[in-house]
Amino acid sequence: MNLYAVIWLSLAVLLAALEAGTAQFVSIWFSLAAVVATLLALVGAPVGLQIIVFVVVSAVLVAALRPVARRLARPGRTRPAPTPTNADRAVGETVVVLRDVGGGETGQAAGEVKVNGLVWSAVTPDGAVIRAGERARVLAIEGAKLIVEKSAGKNQTVLEEV
């Protein structure tokens, strides 16, 4: 095997390994072009032709196949929808506020609530404050925090659940 074939094949393997570490469809096209250049090197094509073919094949693959690959890789298209977790069942539940809850967007510190026997950090979406002992309703889960709002109706203090 000649030296240029080894270089092109090494480049192809390196680029394929780089692509394996990402999901962006960036270097796979160059890896495939390096395989084509490897084949040219094996049949004795001049180095200049190998480089030109590498550049042209890379450009064609990126222009023609990358948009198709990205379209096929969109969530919901080829991948199943995300599976709900047990934490998702907290959405819509009534929670007991353990430590005053304020809005996360307004710079106030997150409070704590208890839902389904677990303690969570919580914020309100509008900056309203919900005092310890009051009830709130879970609107959403954002990372490791619950987004809560004051429960409608009577918002009596609850001590027996805390």
C-alpha positions as CSV (number, residue, x, y, z in Angstrom):
1,M,0.0,0.0,0.0
2,N,1.5,3.4,-0.9
3,L,2.0,6.2,1.6
4,Y,-0.8,8.4,0.2
5,A,-3.4,5.6,0.5
6,V,-2.4,5.2,4.1
7,I,-2.7,9.0,4.7
8,W,-6.1,9.2,3.1
9,L,-7.4,6.1,4.9
10,S,-6.1,7.5,8.2
11,L,-7.9,10.7,7.5
12,A,-11.1,8.9,6.7
13,V,-11.0,6.9,10.0
14,L,-10.1,10.1,12.0
15,L,-13.0,12.0,10.4
16,A,-15.4,9.1,11.0
17,A,-14.4,8.9,14.6
18,L,-14.9,12.6,15.0
19,E,-18.4,12.3,13.5
20,A,-19.2,9.5,15.9
21,G,-18.7,12.0,18.8
22,T,-21.2,14.4,17.3
23,A,-24.7,14.3,15.8
24,Q,-24.3,17.3,13.5
25,F,-23.5,15.6,10.2
26,V,-20.3,17.6,9.7
27,S,-17.3,15.4,9.2
28,I,-18.9,12.3,7.8
29,W,-19.0,13.8,4.3
30,F,-15.3,14.5,4.4
31,S,-14.6,11.0,5.7
32,L,-16.4,9.5,2.7
33,A,-14.5,11.8,0.3
34,A,-11.3,10.6,1.9
35,V,-12.3,7.0,1.2
36,V,-12.7,8.0,-2.5
37,A,-9.3,9.6,-2.4
38,T,-7.9,6.4,-0.8
39,L,-9.2,4.4,-3.8
40,L,-7.5,6.8,-6.2
41,A,-4.2,6.6,-4.4
42,L,-4.4,2.8,-4.5
43,V,-4.8,2.8,-8.3
44,G,-1.8,5.2,-8.6
45,A,-3.6,8.5,-9.4
46,P,-1.5,11.7,-9.0
47,V,-1.6,13.4,-5.7
48,G,-3.0,16.6,-7.2
49,L,-5.9,14.6,-8.7
50,Q,-6.5,12.9,-5.3
51,I,-6.8,16.3,-3.6
52,I,-9.1,17.8,-6.3
53,V,-11.3,14.7,-6.1
54,F,-11.4,14.9,-2.3
55,V,-12.5,18.6,-2.5
56,V,-15.1,18.1,-5.2
57,V,-16.6,14.9,-3.6
58,S,-16.7,16.6,-0.2
59,A,-18.5,19.6,-1.7
60,V,-21.0,17.5,-3.6
61,L,-21.8,15.3,-0.6
62,V,-22.2,18.3,1.8
63,A,-24.5,20.1,-0.7
64,A,-26.5,17.1,-1.8
65,L,-26.8,14.8,1.2
66,R,-26.4,17.0,4.4
67,P,-29.9,18.7,4.0
68,V,-31.5,15.3,3.4
69,A,-29.8,13.7,6.5
70,R,-30.7,16.7,8.7
71,R,-34.3,16.5,7.6
72,L,-34.5,12.8,8.3
73,A,-32.9,13.2,11.7
74,R,-35.5,15.7,13.0
75,P,-37.2,14.6,16.2
76,G,-40.5,12.9,15.6
77,R,-39.5,12.0,12.1
78,T,-37.2,9.0,12.6
79,R,-36.9,9.1,16.4
80,P,-39.8,8.2,18.7
81,A,-41.3,11.0,20.7
82,P,-39.7,11.4,24.2
83,T,-41.1,9.0,26.8
84,P,-42.7,10.8,29.7
85,T,-41.0,10.3,33.1
86,N,-42.5,9.7,36.5
87,A,-41.8,13.4,37.2
88,D,-44.2,14.4,34.5
89,R,-47.1,13.3,36.6
90,A,-46.5,16.2,38.9
91,V,-47.8,18.6,36.2
92,G,-51.3,19.6,37.2
93,E,-50.9,18.4,40.8
94,T,-51.5,20.5,43.9
95,V,-48.4,21.0,45.9
96,V,-47.7,22.2,49.4
97,V,-45.2,25.1,49.6
98,L,-42.5,24.5,52.2
99,R,-40.4,27.6,51.6
100,D,-41.7,30.8,50.0
101,V,-41.8,30.6,46.2
102,G,-41.1,33.6,44.0
103,G,-40.5,34.2,40.3
104,G,-37.3,32.9,38.9
105,E,-37.2,35.5,36.1
106,T,-37.3,38.4,38.6
107,G,-34.2,37.4,40.4
108,Q,-35.9,36.0,43.5
109,A,-34.6,32.8,44.9
110,A,-36.5,29.6,44.2
111,G,-38.7,28.2,46.9
112,E,-39.5,24.6,47.8
113,V,-42.6,22.6,47.4
114,K,-43.6,19.1,48.2
115,V,-45.5,17.0,45.7
116,N,-46.1,13.3,45.7
117,G,-43.9,13.0,48.8
118,L,-40.9,14.6,47.1
119,V,-39.3,18.1,47.7
120,W,-38.7,20.2,44.6
121,S,-37.3,23.7,43.9
122,A,-40.1,25.9,42.5
123,V,-40.6,29.3,40.9
124,T,-43.6,31.2,39.8
125,P,-43.8,32.4,36.1
126,D,-45.1,35.9,36.9
127,G,-43.0,36.8,40.0
128,A,-45.9,36.3,42.4
129,V,-45.0,35.1,45.9
130,I,-46.6,32.1,47.4
131,R,-46.0,31.8,51.1
132,A,-44.9,28.6,53.0
133,G,-47.9,26.5,54.0
134,E,-50.1,27.6,51.1
135,R,-51.1,25.4,48.2
136,A,-50.0,25.8,44.6
137,R,-50.6,24.1,41.3
138,V,-47.8,22.8,39.1
139,L,-47.8,24.3,35.6
140,A,-44.7,22.7,34.1
141,I,-41.3,21.2,34.9
142,E,-38.3,23.2,33.7
143,G,-35.1,21.2,34.3
144,A,-35.1,20.4,38.0
145,K,-37.6,23.2,39.0
146,L,-41.3,23.2,39.1
147,I,-43.2,26.2,37.7
148,V,-46.1,26.8,40.0
149,E,-49.0,29.2,40.5
150,K,-51.2,29.9,43.4
151,S,-54.2,27.5,43.6
152,A,-57.5,29.0,42.7
153,G,-60.2,29.3,45.4
154,K,-59.4,29.1,49.1
155,N,-55.7,29.0,49.6
156,Q,-55.7,27.8,53.2
157,T,-52.5,27.1,55.1
158,V,-51.7,23.4,55.2
159,L,-49.6,22.2,58.1
160,E,-50.4,18.5,58.3
161,E,-48.8,17.6,55.0
162,V,-45.5,19.4,55.7
